[in-house]
Amino acid sequence: MYLIEYAPGVAAPPHHHPAAGVGYVVSGSFESAFEGGETSEVREGQSFRDLPNVPHVMFKNTSATKPLKFVISYVVRKGAPVLVVP
């Protein structure tokens, strides 16, 4: 389980997750899109999931002034990555 914080306006590079993830937004909000899917916005108090082995083409903090904080859990073998940036 990870507690992750993104500064205002920060975006992740394109990546994928080798395992499914389940998360919860503690504060802030983000926009996210997986390859072939629609963009969604997830806000404080909402849960979300990361798809396994599908390119995560967009993930960004939607606020230019507030940090984003979320927790997420992945089940992987010890030492295996939870995020792969090509």
HTML snippet that shows the backbone in 3Dmol.js (N, CA, C, O; Angstrom):
<script src="https://3Dmol.org/build/3Dmol-min.js"></script>
<div id="view" style="width:600px;height:400px;position:relative"></div>
<script>
const pdb = `
ATOM      1  N   MET A   1       0.853  -1.169   0.000  1.00  0.00           N
ATOM      2  CA  MET A   1       0.000   0.000   0.000  1.00  0.00           C
ATOM      3  C   MET A   1       0.896   1.228   0.000  1.00  0.00           C
ATOM      4  O   MET A   1       1.903   1.274   0.707  1.00  0.00           O
ATOM      5  N   TYR A   2       0.522   2.227  -0.801  1.00  0.00           N
ATOM      6  CA  TYR A   2       1.324   3.422  -0.965  1.00  0.00           C
ATOM      7  C   TYR A   2       0.490   4.663  -0.688  1.00  0.00           C
ATOM      8  O   TYR A   2      -0.684   4.723  -1.050  1.00  0.00           O
ATOM      9  N   LEU A   3       1.098   5.649  -0.046  1.00  0.00           N
ATOM     10  CA  LEU A   3       0.524   6.984   0.086  1.00  0.00           C
ATOM     11  C   LEU A   3       1.302   7.852  -0.891  1.00  0.00           C
ATOM     12  O   LEU A   3       2.515   8.010  -0.761  1.00  0.00           O
ATOM     13  N   ILE A   4       0.591   8.421  -1.883  1.00  0.00           N
ATOM     14  CA  ILE A   4       1.249   9.173  -2.949  1.00  0.00           C
ATOM     15  C   ILE A   4       0.737  10.607  -2.956  1.00  0.00           C
ATOM     16  O   ILE A   4      -0.459  10.851  -2.794  1.00  0.00           O
ATOM     17  N   GLU A   5       1.649  11.546  -3.143  1.00  0.00           N
ATOM     18  CA  GLU A   5       1.288  12.956  -3.229  1.00  0.00           C
ATOM     19  C   GLU A   5       1.818  13.533  -4.541  1.00  0.00           C
ATOM     20  O   GLU A   5       2.962  13.286  -4.924  1.00  0.00           O
ATOM     21  N   TYR A   6       0.971  14.306  -5.222  1.00  0.00           N
ATOM     22  CA  TYR A   6       1.352  15.032  -6.436  1.00  0.00           C
ATOM     23  C   TYR A   6       1.209  16.516  -6.133  1.00  0.00           C
ATOM     24  O   TYR A   6       0.182  16.952  -5.612  1.00  0.00           O
ATOM     25  N   ALA A   7       2.225  17.282  -6.453  1.00  0.00           N
ATOM     26  CA  ALA A   7       2.162  18.734  -6.297  1.00  0.00           C
ATOM     27  C   ALA A   7       1.125  19.308  -7.266  1.00  0.00           C
ATOM     28  O   ALA A   7       0.736  18.633  -8.220  1.00  0.00           O
ATOM     29  N   PRO A   8       0.681  20.522  -7.039  1.00  0.00           N
ATOM     30  CA  PRO A   8      -0.297  21.142  -7.939  1.00  0.00           C
ATOM     31  C   PRO A   8       0.148  21.083  -9.403  1.00  0.00           C
ATOM     32  O   PRO A   8       1.287  21.415  -9.732  1.00  0.00           O
ATOM     33  N   GLY A   9      -0.765  20.659 -10.270  1.00  0.00           N
ATOM     34  CA  GLY A   9      -0.527  20.619 -11.704  1.00  0.00           C
ATOM     35  C   GLY A   9       0.387  19.531 -12.221  1.00  0.00           C
ATOM     36  O   GLY A   9       0.608  19.454 -13.429  1.00  0.00           O
ATOM     37  N   VAL A  10       0.928  18.687 -11.359  1.00  0.00           N
ATOM     38  CA  VAL A  10       1.879  17.658 -11.780  1.00  0.00           C
ATOM     39  C   VAL A  10       1.162  16.512 -12.484  1.00  0.00           C
ATOM     40  O   VAL A  10       0.060  16.123 -12.101  1.00  0.00           O
ATOM     41  N   ALA A  11       1.815  15.973 -13.534  1.00  0.00           N
ATOM     42  CA  ALA A  11       1.285  14.843 -14.292  1.00  0.00           C
ATOM     43  C   ALA A  11       2.311  13.712 -14.306  1.00  0.00           C
ATOM     44  O   ALA A  11       3.516  13.958 -14.257  1.00  0.00           O
ATOM     45  N   ALA A  12       1.833  12.490 -14.371  1.00  0.00           N
ATOM     46  CA  ALA A  12       2.706  11.324 -14.489  1.00  0.00           C
ATOM     47  C   ALA A  12       3.052  11.098 -15.956  1.00  0.00           C
ATOM     48  O   ALA A  12       2.261  11.451 -16.831  1.00  0.00           O
ATOM     49  N   PRO A  13       4.213  10.520 -16.244  1.00  0.00           N
ATOM     50  CA  PRO A  13       4.512  10.168 -17.626  1.00  0.00           C
ATOM     51  C   PRO A  13       3.657   8.959 -18.032  1.00  0.00           C
ATOM     52  O   PRO A  13       3.143   8.254 -17.163  1.00  0.00           O
ATOM     53  N   PRO A  14       3.500   8.712 -19.329  1.00  0.00           N
ATOM     54  CA  PRO A  14       2.787   7.496 -19.748  1.00  0.00           C
ATOM     55  C   PRO A  14       3.462   6.268 -19.112  1.00  0.00           C
ATOM     56  O   PRO A  14       4.688   6.186 -19.040  1.00  0.00           O
ATOM     57  N   HIS A  15       2.648   5.333 -18.663  1.00  0.00           N
ATOM     58  CA  HIS A  15       3.158   4.168 -17.960  1.00  0.00           C
ATOM     59  C   HIS A  15       2.099   3.064 -17.984  1.00  0.00           C
ATOM     60  O   HIS A  15       1.018   3.237 -18.548  1.00  0.00           O
ATOM     61  N   HIS A  16       2.424   1.928 -17.365  1.00  0.00           N
ATOM     62  CA  HIS A  16       1.414   0.895 -17.133  1.00  0.00           C
ATOM     63  C   HIS A  16       1.719   0.209 -15.802  1.00  0.00           C
ATOM     64  O   HIS A  16       2.806   0.339 -15.240  1.00  0.00           O
ATOM     65  N   HIS A  17       0.726  -0.517 -15.327  1.00  0.00           N
ATOM     66  CA  HIS A  17       0.839  -1.236 -14.060  1.00  0.00           C
ATOM     67  C   HIS A  17       0.753  -2.734 -14.348  1.00  0.00           C
ATOM     68  O   HIS A  17      -0.202  -3.173 -14.988  1.00  0.00           O
ATOM     69  N   PRO A  18       1.728  -3.532 -13.893  1.00  0.00           N
ATOM     70  CA  PRO A  18       1.680  -4.974 -14.135  1.00  0.00           C
ATOM     71  C   PRO A  18       0.611  -5.694 -13.307  1.00  0.00           C
ATOM     72  O   PRO A  18       0.329  -6.870 -13.540  1.00  0.00           O
ATOM     73  N   ALA A  19       0.025  -4.991 -12.349  1.00  0.00           N
ATOM     74  CA  ALA A  19      -1.019  -5.583 -11.503  1.00  0.00           C
ATOM     75  C   ALA A  19      -2.140  -4.558 -11.317  1.00  0.00           C
ATOM     76  O   ALA A  19      -1.915  -3.353 -11.431  1.00  0.00           O
ATOM     77  N   ALA A  20      -3.326  -5.041 -11.036  1.00  0.00           N
ATOM     78  CA  ALA A  20      -4.453  -4.141 -10.756  1.00  0.00           C
ATOM     79  C   ALA A  20      -4.186  -3.406  -9.446  1.00  0.00           C
ATOM     80  O   ALA A  20      -3.557  -3.944  -8.535  1.00  0.00           O
ATOM     81  N   GLY A  21      -4.673  -2.174  -9.367  1.00  0.00           N
ATOM     82  CA  GLY A  21      -4.537  -1.387  -8.153  1.00  0.00           C
ATOM     83  C   GLY A  21      -5.891  -0.868  -7.716  1.00  0.00           C
ATOM     84  O   GLY A  21      -6.759  -0.603  -8.547  1.00  0.00           O
ATOM     85  N   VAL A  22      -6.071  -0.723  -6.414  1.00  0.00           N
ATOM     86  CA  VAL A  22      -7.296  -0.166  -5.849  1.00  0.00           C
ATOM     87  C   VAL A  22      -6.890   1.012  -4.981  1.00  0.00           C
ATOM     88  O   VAL A  22      -6.028   0.882  -4.112  1.00  0.00           O
ATOM     89  N   GLY A  23      -7.527   2.192  -5.220  1.00  0.00           N
ATOM     90  CA  GLY A  23      -7.108   3.389  -4.520  1.00  0.00           C
ATOM     91  C   GLY A  23      -8.255   4.220  -3.991  1.00  0.00           C
ATOM     92  O   GLY A  23      -9.426   3.958  -4.266  1.00  0.00           O
ATOM     93  N   TYR A  24      -7.879   5.243  -3.213  1.00  0.00           N
ATOM     94  CA  TYR A  24      -8.827   6.153  -2.581  1.00  0.00           C
ATOM     95  C   TYR A  24      -8.188   7.538  -2.531  1.00  0.00           C
ATOM     96  O   TYR A  24      -7.040   7.672  -2.105  1.00  0.00           O
ATOM     97  N   VAL A  25      -8.915   8.567  -2.960  1.00  0.00           N
ATOM     98  CA  VAL A  25      -8.396   9.940  -2.945  1.00  0.00           C
ATOM     99  C   VAL A  25      -8.630  10.549  -1.565  1.00  0.00           C
ATOM    100  O   VAL A  25      -9.771  10.718  -1.134  1.00  0.00           O
ATOM    101  N   VAL A  26      -7.540  10.873  -0.881  1.00  0.00           N
ATOM    102  CA  VAL A  26      -7.591  11.473   0.447  1.00  0.00           C
ATOM    103  C   VAL A  26      -7.908  12.969   0.336  1.00  0.00           C
ATOM    104  O   VAL A  26      -8.734  13.494   1.082  1.00  0.00           O
ATOM    105  N   SER A  27      -7.243  13.643  -0.603  1.00  0.00           N
ATOM    106  CA  SER A  27      -7.511  15.071  -0.827  1.00  0.00           C
ATOM    107  C   SER A  27      -7.141  15.435  -2.258  1.00  0.00           C
ATOM    108  O   SER A  27      -6.226  14.857  -2.845  1.00  0.00           O
ATOM    109  N   GLY A  28      -7.866  16.400  -2.807  1.00  0.00           N
ATOM    110  CA  GLY A  28      -7.631  16.838  -4.173  1.00  0.00           C
ATOM    111  C   GLY A  28      -8.440  16.033  -5.174  1.00  0.00           C
ATOM    112  O   GLY A  28      -9.409  15.360  -4.825  1.00  0.00           O
ATOM    113  N   SER A  29      -8.014  16.122  -6.437  1.00  0.00           N
ATOM    114  CA  SER A  29      -8.666  15.358  -7.510  1.00  0.00           C
ATOM    115  C   SER A  29      -7.676  15.161  -8.645  1.00  0.00           C
ATOM    116  O   SER A  29      -6.674  15.868  -8.745  1.00  0.00           O
ATOM    117  N   PHE A  30      -7.974  14.185  -9.501  1.00  0.00           N
ATOM    118  CA  PHE A  30      -7.111  13.929 -10.648  1.00  0.00           C
ATOM    119  C   PHE A  30      -7.936  13.524 -11.853  1.00  0.00           C
ATOM    120  O   PHE A  30      -9.076  13.077 -11.727  1.00  0.00           O
ATOM    121  N   GLU A  31      -7.329  13.693 -13.039  1.00  0.00           N
ATOM    122  CA  GLU A  31      -7.877  13.177 -14.282  1.00  0.00           C
ATOM    123  C   GLU A  31      -7.009  12.010 -14.702  1.00  0.00           C
ATOM    124  O   GLU A  31      -5.792  12.025 -14.520  1.00  0.00           O
ATOM    125  N   SER A  32      -7.653  10.990 -15.271  1.00  0.00           N
ATOM    126  CA  SER A  32      -6.951   9.778 -15.647  1.00  0.00           C
ATOM    127  C   SER A  32      -7.558   9.202 -16.914  1.00  0.00           C
ATOM    128  O   SER A  32      -8.763   9.307 -17.143  1.00  0.00           O
ATOM    129  N   ALA A  33      -6.710   8.590 -17.738  1.00  0.00           N
ATOM    130  CA  ALA A  33      -7.203   7.892 -18.929  1.00  0.00           C
ATOM    131  C   ALA A  33      -6.289   6.717 -19.240  1.00  0.00           C
ATOM    132  O   ALA A  33      -5.064   6.830 -19.198  1.00  0.00           O
ATOM    133  N   PHE A  34      -6.910   5.593 -19.549  1.00  0.00           N
ATOM    134  CA  PHE A  34      -6.199   4.417 -20.014  1.00  0.00           C
ATOM    135  C   PHE A  34      -6.389   4.311 -21.520  1.00  0.00           C
ATOM    136  O   PHE A  34      -7.415   4.741 -22.046  1.00  0.00           O
ATOM    137  N   GLU A  35      -5.417   3.747 -22.212  1.00  0.00           N
ATOM    138  CA  GLU A  35      -5.483   3.625 -23.666  1.00  0.00           C
ATOM    139  C   GLU A  35      -6.811   2.998 -24.094  1.00  0.00           C
ATOM    140  O   GLU A  35      -7.215   1.955 -23.579  1.00  0.00           O
ATOM    141  N   GLY A  36      -7.480   3.652 -25.044  1.00  0.00           N
ATOM    142  CA  GLY A  36      -8.748   3.143 -25.549  1.00  0.00           C
ATOM    143  C   GLY A  36      -9.951   3.512 -24.708  1.00  0.00           C
ATOM    144  O   GLY A  36     -11.081   3.180 -25.067  1.00  0.00           O
ATOM    145  N   GLY A  37      -9.727   4.198 -23.585  1.00  0.00           N
ATOM    146  CA  GLY A  37     -10.835   4.551 -22.688  1.00  0.00           C
ATOM    147  C   GLY A  37     -11.047   6.051 -22.628  1.00  0.00           C
ATOM    148  O   GLY A  37     -10.285   6.829 -23.201  1.00  0.00           O
ATOM    149  N   GLU A  38     -12.081   6.435 -21.933  1.00  0.00           N
ATOM    150  CA  GLU A  38     -12.405   7.845 -21.759  1.00  0.00           C
ATOM    151  C   GLU A  38     -11.649   8.435 -20.570  1.00  0.00           C
ATOM    152  O   GLU A  38     -11.219   7.712 -19.671  1.00  0.00           O
ATOM    153  N   THR A  39     -11.494   9.754 -20.581  1.00  0.00           N
ATOM    154  CA  THR A  39     -10.893  10.453 -19.452  1.00  0.00           C
ATOM    155  C   THR A  39     -11.907  10.536 -18.321  1.00  0.00           C
ATOM    156  O   THR A  39     -13.076  10.849 -18.545  1.00  0.00           O
ATOM    157  N   SER A  40     -11.456  10.255 -17.114  1.00  0.00           N
ATOM    158  CA  SER A  40     -12.346  10.361 -15.954  1.00  0.00           C
ATOM    159  C   SER A  40     -11.701  11.273 -14.916  1.00  0.00           C
ATOM    160  O   SER A  40     -10.478  11.400 -14.856  1.00  0.00           O
ATOM    161  N   GLU A  41     -12.544  11.906 -14.099  1.00  0.00           N
ATOM    162  CA  GLU A  41     -12.045  12.709 -12.990  1.00  0.00           C
ATOM    163  C   GLU A  41     -12.454  12.028 -11.696  1.00  0.00           C
ATOM    164  O   GLU A  41     -13.607  11.631 -11.529  1.00  0.00           O
ATOM    165  N   VAL A  42     -11.506  11.897 -10.787  1.00  0.00           N
ATOM    166  CA  VAL A  42     -11.754  11.275  -9.489  1.00  0.00           C
ATOM    167  C   VAL A  42     -11.449  12.320  -8.431  1.00  0.00           C
ATOM    168  O   VAL A  42     -10.388  12.945  -8.447  1.00  0.00           O
ATOM    169  N   ARG A  43     -12.393  12.505  -7.505  1.00  0.00           N
ATOM    170  CA  ARG A  43     -12.294  13.572  -6.501  1.00  0.00           C
ATOM    171  C   ARG A  43     -12.120  13.011  -5.096  1.00  0.00           C
ATOM    172  O   ARG A  43     -12.282  11.816  -4.850  1.00  0.00           O
ATOM    173  N   GLU A  44     -11.786  13.913  -4.193  1.00  0.00           N
ATOM    174  CA  GLU A  44     -11.632  13.590  -2.773  1.00  0.00           C
ATOM    175  C   GLU A  44     -12.810  12.764  -2.283  1.00  0.00           C
ATOM    176  O   GLU A  44     -13.968  13.106  -2.522  1.00  0.00           O
ATOM    177  N   GLY A  45     -12.499  11.669  -1.592  1.00  0.00           N
ATOM    178  CA  GLY A  45     -13.531  10.798  -1.041  1.00  0.00           C
ATOM    179  C   GLY A  45     -13.985   9.697  -1.984  1.00  0.00           C
ATOM    180  O   GLY A  45     -14.803   8.862  -1.598  1.00  0.00           O
ATOM    181  N   GLN A  46     -13.480   9.672  -3.204  1.00  0.00           N
ATOM    182  CA  GLN A  46     -13.874   8.639  -4.166  1.00  0.00           C
ATOM    183  C   GLN A  46     -12.780   7.579  -4.282  1.00  0.00           C
ATOM    184  O   GLN A  46     -11.603   7.843  -4.039  1.00  0.00           O
ATOM    185  N   SER A  47     -13.201   6.389  -4.657  1.00  0.00           N
ATOM    186  CA  SER A  47     -12.257   5.308  -4.901  1.00  0.00           C
ATOM    187  C   SER A  47     -12.048   5.153  -6.408  1.00  0.00           C
ATOM    188  O   SER A  47     -12.812   5.683  -7.214  1.00  0.00           O
ATOM    189  N   PHE A  48     -11.005   4.420  -6.764  1.00  0.00           N
ATOM    190  CA  PHE A  48     -10.696   4.188  -8.175  1.00  0.00           C
ATOM    191  C   PHE A  48      -9.878   2.911  -8.296  1.00  0.00           C
ATOM    192  O   PHE A  48      -9.448   2.336  -7.296  1.00  0.00           O
ATOM    193  N   ARG A  49      -9.667   2.472  -9.545  1.00  0.00           N
ATOM    194  CA  ARG A  49      -8.805   1.314  -9.767  1.00  0.00           C
ATOM    195  C   ARG A  49      -7.888   1.576 -10.945  1.00  0.00           C
ATOM    196  O   ARG A  49      -8.238   2.291 -11.883  1.00  0.00           O
ATOM    197  N   ASP A  50      -6.707   0.982 -10.876  1.00  0.00           N
ATOM    198  CA  ASP A  50      -5.753   0.999 -11.968  1.00  0.00           C
ATOM    199  C   ASP A  50      -5.874  -0.335 -12.687  1.00  0.00           C
ATOM    200  O   ASP A  50      -5.907  -1.392 -12.058  1.00  0.00           O
ATOM    201  N   LEU A  51      -5.940  -0.275 -14.006  1.00  0.00           N
ATOM    202  CA  LEU A  51      -6.059  -1.486 -14.807  1.00  0.00           C
ATOM    203  C   LEU A  51      -4.692  -2.141 -14.996  1.00  0.00           C
ATOM    204  O   LEU A  51      -3.695  -1.442 -15.179  1.00  0.00           O
ATOM    205  N   PRO A  52      -4.632  -3.480 -14.953  1.00  0.00           N
ATOM    206  CA  PRO A  52      -3.347  -4.151 -15.158  1.00  0.00           C
ATOM    207  C   PRO A  52      -3.007  -4.249 -16.641  1.00  0.00           C
ATOM    208  O   PRO A  52      -3.866  -4.555 -17.468  1.00  0.00           O
ATOM    209  N   ASN A  53      -1.741  -3.985 -16.967  1.00  0.00           N
ATOM    210  CA  ASN A  53      -1.192  -4.174 -18.309  1.00  0.00           C
ATOM    211  C   ASN A  53      -1.902  -3.398 -19.417  1.00  0.00           C
ATOM    212  O   ASN A  53      -1.896  -3.819 -20.574  1.00  0.00           O
ATOM    213  N   VAL A  54      -2.510  -2.271 -19.068  1.00  0.00           N
ATOM    214  CA  VAL A  54      -3.131  -1.379 -20.051  1.00  0.00           C
ATOM    215  C   VAL A  54      -2.393  -0.050 -19.943  1.00  0.00           C
ATOM    216  O   VAL A  54      -2.275   0.482 -18.839  1.00  0.00           O
ATOM    217  N   PRO A  55      -1.889   0.512 -21.054  1.00  0.00           N
ATOM    218  CA  PRO A  55      -1.184   1.788 -20.957  1.00  0.00           C
ATOM    219  C   PRO A  55      -2.029   2.874 -20.280  1.00  0.00           C
ATOM    220  O   PRO A  55      -3.164   3.143 -20.674  1.00  0.00           O
ATOM    221  N   HIS A  56      -1.449   3.476 -19.270  1.00  0.00           N
ATOM    222  CA  HIS A  56      -2.069   4.584 -18.541  1.00  0.00           C
ATOM    223  C   HIS A  56      -1.533   5.837 -19.226  1.00  0.00           C
ATOM    224  O   HIS A  56      -0.448   6.315 -18.897  1.00  0.00           O
ATOM    225  N   VAL A  57      -2.298   6.363 -20.177  1.00  0.00           N
ATOM    226  CA  VAL A  57      -1.799   7.420 -21.061  1.00  0.00           C
ATOM    227  C   VAL A  57      -1.903   8.823 -20.464  1.00  0.00           C
ATOM    228  O   VAL A  57      -1.274   9.755 -20.965  1.00  0.00           O
ATOM    229  N   MET A  58      -2.699   8.982 -19.390  1.00  0.00           N
ATOM    230  CA  MET A  58      -2.803  10.297 -18.759  1.00  0.00           C
ATOM    231  C   MET A  58      -3.187  10.138 -17.291  1.00  0.00           C
ATOM    232  O   MET A  58      -4.108   9.398 -16.947  1.00  0.00           O
ATOM    233  N   PHE A  59      -2.458  10.850 -16.437  1.00  0.00           N
ATOM    234  CA  PHE A  59      -2.776  10.927 -15.013  1.00  0.00           C
ATOM    235  C   PHE A  59      -2.221  12.246 -14.528  1.00  0.00           C
ATOM    236  O   PHE A  59      -1.010  12.461 -14.578  1.00  0.00           O
ATOM    237  N   LYS A  60      -3.099  13.153 -14.050  1.00  0.00           N
ATOM    238  CA  LYS A  60      -2.599  14.456 -13.597  1.00  0.00           C
ATOM    239  C   LYS A  60      -3.462  15.034 -12.486  1.00  0.00           C
ATOM    240  O   LYS A  60      -4.670  14.807 -12.417  1.00  0.00           O
ATOM    241  N   ASN A  61      -2.794  15.788 -11.621  1.00  0.00           N
ATOM    242  CA  ASN A  61      -3.475  16.559 -10.590  1.00  0.00           C
ATOM    243  C   ASN A  61      -4.212  17.680 -11.316  1.00  0.00           C
ATOM    244  O   ASN A  61      -3.594  18.437 -12.065  1.00  0.00           O
ATOM    245  N   THR A  62      -5.515  17.799 -11.108  1.00  0.00           N
ATOM    246  CA  THR A  62      -6.313  18.788 -11.835  1.00  0.00           C
ATOM    247  C   THR A  62      -6.178  20.204 -11.278  1.00  0.00           C
ATOM    248  O   THR A  62      -6.579  21.162 -11.938  1.00  0.00           O
ATOM    249  N   SER A  63      -5.625  20.350 -10.089  1.00  0.00           N
ATOM    250  CA  SER A  63      -5.540  21.676  -9.466  1.00  0.00           C
ATOM    251  C   SER A  63      -4.181  22.331  -9.714  1.00  0.00           C
ATOM    252  O   SER A  63      -3.137  21.683  -9.637  1.00  0.00           O
ATOM    253  N   ALA A  64      -4.220  23.612 -10.009  1.00  0.00           N
ATOM    254  CA  ALA A  64      -2.993  24.394 -10.155  1.00  0.00           C
ATOM    255  C   ALA A  64      -2.516  24.947  -8.809  1.00  0.00           C
ATOM    256  O   ALA A  64      -1.438  25.536  -8.727  1.00  0.00           O
ATOM    257  N   THR A  65      -3.330  24.755  -7.737  1.00  0.00           N
ATOM    258  CA  THR A  65      -2.975  25.331  -6.440  1.00  0.00           C
ATOM    259  C   THR A  65      -2.965  24.335  -5.276  1.00  0.00           C
ATOM    260  O   THR A  65      -2.337  24.600  -4.251  1.00  0.00           O
ATOM    261  N   LYS A  66      -3.647  23.198  -5.415  1.00  0.00           N
ATOM    262  CA  LYS A  66      -3.753  22.247  -4.304  1.00  0.00           C
ATOM    263  C   LYS A  66      -3.039  20.937  -4.628  1.00  0.00           C
ATOM    264  O   LYS A  66      -3.093  20.460  -5.762  1.00  0.00           O
ATOM    265  N   PRO A  67      -2.365  20.352  -3.625  1.00  0.00           N
ATOM    266  CA  PRO A  67      -1.757  19.041  -3.853  1.00  0.00           C
ATOM    267  C   PRO A  67      -2.831  17.946  -3.922  1.00  0.00           C
ATOM    268  O   PRO A  67      -3.942  18.105  -3.415  1.00  0.00           O
ATOM    269  N   LEU A  68      -2.470  16.855  -4.551  1.00  0.00           N
ATOM    270  CA  LEU A  68      -3.294  15.649  -4.617  1.00  0.00           C
ATOM    271  C   LEU A  68      -2.664  14.619  -3.694  1.00  0.00           C
ATOM    272  O   LEU A  68      -1.449  14.423  -3.722  1.00  0.00           O
ATOM    273  N   LYS A  69      -3.477  13.960  -2.879  1.00  0.00           N
ATOM    274  CA  LYS A  69      -2.983  12.897  -2.003  1.00  0.00           C
ATOM    275  C   LYS A  69      -3.924  11.712  -2.135  1.00  0.00           C
ATOM    276  O   LYS A  69      -5.138  11.857  -1.989  1.00  0.00           O
ATOM    277  N   PHE A  70      -3.360  10.524  -2.415  1.00  0.00           N
ATOM    278  CA  PHE A  70      -4.186   9.316  -2.508  1.00  0.00           C
ATOM    279  C   PHE A  70      -3.412   8.111  -1.992  1.00  0.00           C
ATOM    280  O   PHE A  70      -2.182   8.110  -1.946  1.00  0.00           O
ATOM    281  N   VAL A  71      -4.157   7.095  -1.609  1.00  0.00           N
ATOM    282  CA  VAL A  71      -3.564   5.816  -1.226  1.00  0.00           C
ATOM    283  C   VAL A  71      -3.951   4.804  -2.294  1.00  0.00           C
ATOM    284  O   VAL A  71      -5.041   4.868  -2.864  1.00  0.00           O
ATOM    285  N   ILE A  72      -3.044   3.872  -2.556  1.00  0.00           N
ATOM    286  CA  ILE A  72      -3.327   2.828  -3.530  1.00  0.00           C
ATOM    287  C   ILE A  72      -2.618   1.551  -3.112  1.00  0.00           C
ATOM    288  O   ILE A  72      -1.531   1.582  -2.535  1.00  0.00           O
ATOM    289  N   SER A  73      -3.251   0.436  -3.414  1.00  0.00           N
ATOM    290  CA  SER A  73      -2.722  -0.869  -3.044  1.00  0.00           C
ATOM    291  C   SER A  73      -2.602  -1.752  -4.277  1.00  0.00           C
ATOM    292  O   SER A  73      -3.510  -1.816  -5.106  1.00  0.00           O
ATOM    293  N   TYR A  74      -1.468  -2.428  -4.383  1.00  0.00           N
ATOM    294  CA  TYR A  74      -1.217  -3.408  -5.440  1.00  0.00           C
ATOM    295  C   TYR A  74      -0.778  -4.701  -4.787  1.00  0.00           C
ATOM    296  O   TYR A  74      -0.129  -4.673  -3.741  1.00  0.00           O
ATOM    297  N   VAL A  75      -1.117  -5.830  -5.380  1.00  0.00           N
ATOM    298  CA  VAL A  75      -0.619  -7.125  -4.909  1.00  0.00           C
ATOM    299  C   VAL A  75       0.330  -7.646  -5.985  1.00  0.00           C
ATOM    300  O   VAL A  75      -0.092  -8.034  -7.075  1.00  0.00           O
ATOM    301  N   VAL A  76       1.618  -7.644  -5.656  1.00  0.00           N
ATOM    302  CA  VAL A  76       2.657  -8.096  -6.575  1.00  0.00           C
ATOM    303  C   VAL A  76       3.644  -8.976  -5.816  1.00  0.00           C
ATOM    304  O   VAL A  76       3.691  -8.966  -4.586  1.00  0.00           O
ATOM    305  N   ARG A  77       4.421  -9.727  -6.564  1.00  0.00           N
ATOM    306  CA  ARG A  77       5.473 -10.517  -5.940  1.00  0.00           C
ATOM    307  C   ARG A  77       6.514  -9.584  -5.325  1.00  0.00           C
ATOM    308  O   ARG A  77       6.739  -8.480  -5.820  1.00  0.00           O
ATOM    309  N   LYS A  78       7.128 -10.026  -4.271  1.00  0.00           N
ATOM    310  CA  LYS A  78       8.144  -9.231  -3.596  1.00  0.00           C
ATOM    311  C   LYS A  78       9.225  -8.801  -4.597  1.00  0.00           C
ATOM    312  O   LYS A  78       9.784  -9.620  -5.326  1.00  0.00           O
ATOM    313  N   GLY A  79       9.498  -7.495  -4.609  1.00  0.00           N
ATOM    314  CA  GLY A  79      10.510  -6.957  -5.492  1.00  0.00           C
ATOM    315  C   GLY A  79      10.022  -6.614  -6.886  1.00  0.00           C
ATOM    316  O   GLY A  79      10.760  -6.000  -7.656  1.00  0.00           O
ATOM    317  N   ALA A  80       8.797  -6.991  -7.234  1.00  0.00           N
ATOM    318  CA  ALA A  80       8.265  -6.692  -8.561  1.00  0.00           C
ATOM    319  C   ALA A  80       7.814  -5.244  -8.614  1.00  0.00           C
ATOM    320  O   ALA A  80       7.412  -4.685  -7.593  1.00  0.00           O
ATOM    321  N   PRO A  81       7.875  -4.622  -9.802  1.00  0.00           N
ATOM    322  CA  PRO A  81       7.441  -3.223  -9.906  1.00  0.00           C
ATOM    323  C   PRO A  81       5.918  -3.103  -9.878  1.00  0.00           C
ATOM    324  O   PRO A  81       5.203  -4.044 -10.224  1.00  0.00           O
ATOM    325  N   VAL A  82       5.436  -1.933  -9.462  1.00  0.00           N
ATOM    326  CA  VAL A  82       3.992  -1.642  -9.533  1.00  0.00           C
ATOM    327  C   VAL A  82       3.724  -0.613 -10.622  1.00  0.00           C
ATOM    328  O   VAL A  82       2.570  -0.328 -10.942  1.00  0.00           O
ATOM    329  N   LEU A  83       4.799  -0.050 -11.197  1.00  0.00           N
ATOM    330  CA  LEU A  83       4.677   0.953 -12.242  1.00  0.00           C
ATOM    331  C   LEU A  83       5.839   0.760 -13.215  1.00  0.00           C
ATOM    332  O   LEU A  83       6.991   0.632 -12.802  1.00  0.00           O
ATOM    333  N   VAL A  84       5.522   0.739 -14.509  1.00  0.00           N
ATOM    334  CA  VAL A  84       6.549   0.576 -15.535  1.00  0.00           C
ATOM    335  C   VAL A  84       6.449   1.751 -16.498  1.00  0.00           C
ATOM    336  O   VAL A  84       5.398   1.975 -17.100  1.00  0.00           O
ATOM    337  N   VAL A  85       7.544   2.508 -16.647  1.00  0.00           N
ATOM    338  CA  VAL A  85       7.597   3.632 -17.595  1.00  0.00           C
ATOM    339  C   VAL A  85       8.432   3.153 -18.773  1.00  0.00           C
ATOM    340  O   VAL A  85       9.617   2.859 -18.618  1.00  0.00           O
ATOM    341  N   PRO A  86       7.814   3.074 -19.959  1.00  0.00           N
ATOM    342  CA  PRO A  86       8.574   2.563 -21.125  1.00  0.00           C
ATOM    343  C   PRO A  86       9.705   3.487 -21.542  1.00  0.00           C
ATOM    344  O   PRO A  86      10.423   3.192 -22.497  1.00  0.00           O
TER     345      PRO A  86
END
`;
const viewer = $3Dmol.createViewer("view");
viewer.addModel(pdb, "pdb");
viewer.setStyle({}, {cartoon: {color: "spectrum"}});
viewer.zoomTo();
viewer.render();
</script>
